[in-house]
Amino acid sequence: MEQVCVECVLRQEDLLSALNLLEEAVVIIDNKGAIKYVNSAFANITGIVESEKIDESIYDFVGERTLTKMLETGEPIFNYHTTIIKNNIEVVSNVTPIMLNQKITGAVIVFKNYTTEKSLIDQIQENMLKIKKLNDKINQVTTSKYTFQDVHGNSKILKKSLQNAERHAKKDYNILIKGEYGTGKTLFAHAIHNISSRKNNPFLQVNCKGISERMMECELWGCTKEYYSKKHKYKVGKFEIAHGGTMFFNEISDLNIGIQQKFLNMLQKMEIEKSTDVRVIAATNRDLPKLVSEGKFSHDLYYCLSTGQVNIPSLKERKEDLSMLINNSIIKLNKKLHKKVKGLSKNAEELLHCYNWPGNVKELEDVIEKVMLKVDENFLSKDSFIQHVSQFKNVPSRDWEIIPIDEIEQIMIQKAIAKFGDSVEGKRRAARALNISLATLYNKLKKIRTTDYYR
């Protein structure tokens, strides 16, 4: 380090003029701690006038002896936090010794108001938290993907379920959707939101299965630390994000028992205070009244959620829709898998009609995709289903040689409608393919659709 003395520094007028332009306070002391110079910023920061500074001891202002060690060792000090005694202002300092002939003759102290700086840091952190919160909201907001046009089938029982769902959708109370696994409960929830008065607002989904009480609390009401990663991060609760929209609770029967009362309290609070405006759609494949009687589900929560109830029929209850569902799945999977499958063989369709479909529409789509991935056939055969789908190996066959004529007729009509469509033009083409008049087709369709066929 170049060797200088305090007096030499103080004689450099250009340097002192430059120091007066700084926003940071600058103090020059001798090796006894006596103040020899302060710049203009010192008075601005501390409120102490010049007459009170020069030749006074620096220790009278800071009240600490940390500087003594530096004046003895010559080691600089960085980010030194202390307090100005007179006005209790917190400052942060950097201290550099002044050397002459290897001896310490004084020091230069540069400091700034830490209280102001800390306030600025706090403001920046608060703004960053707001930005994270906004980003979290944006990342979690979703919209409904499906409408009732995505629900395929012409069976009487399905149409009744759709009419019921549409009626409830146009009201603004909570809805409970009941149905077996794979019947389309999620699809119905999306569709209900899509025709409701909330359709332009958020639609958020919560899966209640396998989530701990603490994590569910974080999901619903937010948290400042993620439970599973233990990393500091603000997470906005879904109730806050979904304000004005819909929250869909799938597998509501699996909602943690510890959360059920808090959830009920939240719904009741929304009803009374109107502070949060969220419509709840819940879905289950279990018997909630039975769970209530067993003490496994809250009685009050059940009745709060089930103001409107929608029951989705299983596939075995609407097997007349099977041909249409198969045809729609093949069309969709042809695009996805780049295939050119035209349909099923007669024996394959018989096999699928004889199966009870415990996994419903979801299982049907999975089965067809599995076979289409394995084989290259224009018409998927019975042997392909038996070979590649284990659950079909023991399905009993129907004897098509002695099947009642009216059942064969209904199956053929359903196949024709599934192939050509349910429009007027589709019906004309179906009638030509079946070699019957359009009027006859309409009469037979009317009869089919007013009969619980295949139940």
Buried (B, 14 or more C-beta within 10 A) or exposed (E): EEEBBBEEBBEEEEEBEEBEEBEBBBBBBBBEBBBBBBBBBBBEBBEBEEEBBEEBEBBEBBEEEBBEEBBEEBEEBEEBEBBBBEEEBBBBBBBBBBBBEEEBBBBBBBBBBBBEEEEEEEEEEEEEEEEBBEEBBEEBBBBBEBBBEBBBBBBBBBBEBBEBBBEBBEEEEBBBBBBBEBBBBBBBBBBBBBBBEBBEBBBBBBEBEEBEBBBBBBBBBBBEEBBEEEEEEBBBBBBBBBEEBBBBBBBBBBBBEEBBEBBBEBBEEBEEEEEBBBBBBBBBBBEBEEBBEEEEBBBBBBEBBBBBEBBBBBBBBBBBBBBBBBBBBBEEBBEEEEBEBEBBBEBBBBBBBEBEBEBBBBBBBBBBBBBBEEBEBEEBBBBBBBBBBEBBEEBEEEEEEEEEEEBEBBBBBBBBBBBBBEEEEBBEBBBBEBEBEEEEBEEBBEBBEEBEBBE
